[in-house]
Amino acid sequence: MVYEITADGRAELDRWLGEPSPRSGGFRDDFFLKVTAAARSGEAVTVRTVLGNQRGHLMRELRNLDGLRRRAEDPVVGLLAAAAGRHVEADLAFVDDAESVLLADGGALLATLAADRSPAAPTTADGPGTAPPAADRDEAGPPTRSGGAARAAG
C-alpha cells in the first residue's frame, strides 16, 4: 500500500516547517531542577553526585552520537548527529560551570543557599522558598502563579 500526503496534510506540513522550533525543557528541565535542589541542600557531596551522574550520562551520549555520525551514510543523519553532539557538549559545559560555581569555595556558597531556605519560607509550584515578589501576591492569600520564577520559566 502506498500513502500520499493530502492537500490539508501538505498545508499543515508547510505551516509546521515555516515555524521556528524552540528547544524543549528550558528552565523546567529535570536536570536543572536537580541542580537547584542539590545546591539548596547545602551538601557538596549531593552536588558532586548529581553533577557526576549527569557528566557520565552526557559522555556516554556523546560517544554514541559520535559513533552514529561516523557510521551515517546519509549526510542529513550525519548533520543531525553532529548537531545533537553540540547540544550535549553545551550541556557538559553547563555541568563544568555548575561545578566551578557551586563547589569552588569549599562549601561556603552551598551553606548560604541552604540557609536561604528557611522553614518559614513559602512553597510554590516552583519549589520551596521561591515565593514571588510581594507585588505578585494576593494580599489576602498565598503567592499567585503570575510572576517570579514562573514568569522567567515561561
Secondary structure as UniProt FT lines:
FT   HELIX           7..17
FT   HELIX           26..28
FT   HELIX           30..41
FT   HELIX           44..71
FT   HELIX           75..103
FT   TURN            104..107
FT   HELIX           108..115
FT   TURN            119..120
FT   STRAND          123..124
FT   TURN            125..126
FT   STRAND          127..128
FT   HELIX           134..136
FT   TURN            139..140
FT   HELIX           149..153
//
